[in-house]
Amino acid sequence: MSRTADRSAQGEALSRAVWDVLARQGLEKLTVRAVAAAAGCTTGLVMHRFPNRRALLLHARQLLHDTTRRRVEALEAAAASPRAALHAVLRQGMATDPETINGSIVWMGFLAAAVADAELIGMHRRNNRAWRERVERLVAAAAPDWPADRIGTIALGLIAMTEGVAALAAADPAGYPAEQQDRMLDTALAAYGLNQG
């Protein structure tokens, strides 16, 4: 295997370890030592790629955005209609399975950390604005005759509902089972006249 391939595989292993620490132990436990333990490597190897905790945080936040972007792009491409795309993209933003529960936990940790950190809050805002633009575009495609202000308001309402239930379900999965979250999403879309039927 080439050095480039080794470095790429190493980078992926470290990224997975960063994600695992965040999802299983929380943001406050994200340290170079914890990532090294999760990756099964030395702290020196981690520090070669991420010289400090801040570098770990920035990498993990970008990883969350990139992972979500790839997932929603695939869902959108596979959808049979604009309304099906809207439903699929919003659903993946809720906490309905282990992967999305972990993603919600990580997202909430970043939101908390970003409040007092100008660089993290800037990254957080950019990524959240990209998400809002995506949902607005999907709502516009699902309801092409609606005025822009209605599209924007409904997109915000749908984002607030899905992100709110994701936060609640991440902290209490048994209290917000996937089936109930699905019913909430279907009810919200129907109330806005955006159901798939």
N, C-alpha and C positions, 0 to 999 in steps of 0.2 A: 504494500500500500504506500502511496506517495506521502510526502510530508504534508502537502496541501490537504489530501484526504484525511490524514491523521488529525490535522488541526481542525478540519471541519467536523469530524466525528467527536473530537474533544470538546469543541464549542457547543455542539448539540447536547452532549452529556452534561456539560455544565449548565446549559440553559434549562434542561429538565430538572437538574438538582435545585436550581434557584426556584423554579416553579413549585417543586415538591415542598421545599422548606416553607415557602409563602403559604401554600394551601394547607399544609398539615400543622405548621407551628405558628404561623402568623407573622406579620411584618416585623414586629419587635424582635423576633428570633432570627431574622435574616442577617447572618454574619458570614464572613469568609470561612470561619471554622465550621459552621453548620452546613454550608454549601459543600465544603470539602468532604465532610462526613457523608452527606447524601450522595455525592458523586463517587465516593470511594477513592479519593485521591488526596494529595497533600495540599496544605494551605498555600504552599508556594506555587503550585500549578494554578490554583484559583486566582491568586494575586497576580500572576503573570497576565491573565486575561482581564481580571477585575481588580484593580489595585486597592479599592476600598469599598466600603458598604454603599456609598453613594453610587458608584459605578454599577454595583449589583442592582440597586433600586431602579436606576435609569434603564438598564438592560431589561429587567423584568417588566417594567411598564411598557416598553416598546414591544416586547415579546407578547404581552397580552393583547395589544392593539393588532399586531401582525397576525396572530393566531385567529383572532375574531374576524379580521378582514378576510382572510383566506376562507374561513368557514362560511361567512355570509355571501361571499362572491360565488361559491360553489352552490349554495342553496338557491340563490337568485337565478343562476344559470340553469338549474335543473327544474325550476318551477314552471308549471303549465300555463300560468296566467299571472298578470300583475298582482292580483289579489292573493293568489297562492304564494307568490314571492314575498309579499308583505307579511303574511301569516308566518311563513317559515323563518324569515329573518327576525321578526319580533320574538318568536318562540325560542329561538336559540339564545336570546338575551335573558331568558328567565332561568331559574335554577331547577331544572327538571331531571337531571341525571348527574352522576358523579363529576363529569367533566365541567358541566356548566355550574354546578355548585362550587367547585374549586375556583372556577373563573370569577364567580361572584364574590367569594371570600377574598381573593386577591384584589379585585377591583375596589372593594370597600377598604381594604388596607391601604391601597394607594390614595384613595380619596382622603383618608384620615392623615396620611403622611404629607400629602400635597398642600394641605391648608397652610402650613408654616414654611413652605419651601417654594421659592419663586420659580426655580427651574422645573420642579415636578408639577407645580400647578399649571405652568405654561404648557407642558407636554400633555397633562390631563385635559386641559381645555381644548387644545388642538384636536386631540383624539375624540373627545366628546362632541365637538362641533362637526367633525367628519361623520360621526354616527348620526347626529341630528340631520345633516344634509342627506344622508342615505335614506333615512326613514321618510323625510319630506319628499324625496324623489319617488320613493315607492308609493306613498300615499297619492301623489300627483298622477302616477301611472295607473293606479287603481281607480281613481276618480278624476278623469281628465277634464271634466267640465267644471270642477270646483274652483273658486277664486283662491288666489295665493294665500290670503290671510286665513281662510278656513283650513287650507292644507297645513299651514304652519301650526295653527292651534291644535288641530287633531293629532298631528305628528307629536307635538309636545305631550299631549294627554296620553298617547299610547306609550311613549318613552317613559313617562312618569309611572304609569301603571306597571309596565314590565320590569323596569329597574327597581321599583319599590317592592314588588313581590319577590324579585330575585334576592334582594337584601334580606327580606323576612324569611324566605325559604332557606337561604344559606345558613342562617342562624338556627332555624328550627325546621328541618326537612320534613319531619313527621307532621308538623302543624300545617304545612303547605305542600301536600303531595302533588306530584306532577299532574295527576288527573284534575285536581282542583285548579291548578294554574292554567291548564288547557281550557277549562270551562270559563275562567276569568277572561282569557284572551279572546275566545270565541264570542263571549257576551259583549266585550268592549268593541270588537270589530263590528258586530251586528248593530250595536247601539249607534255607531257612527255610519252605518250603511255600507260597511266595507267587508261584510262576510263573503266567504267564497261561493256560497250557494247560488 
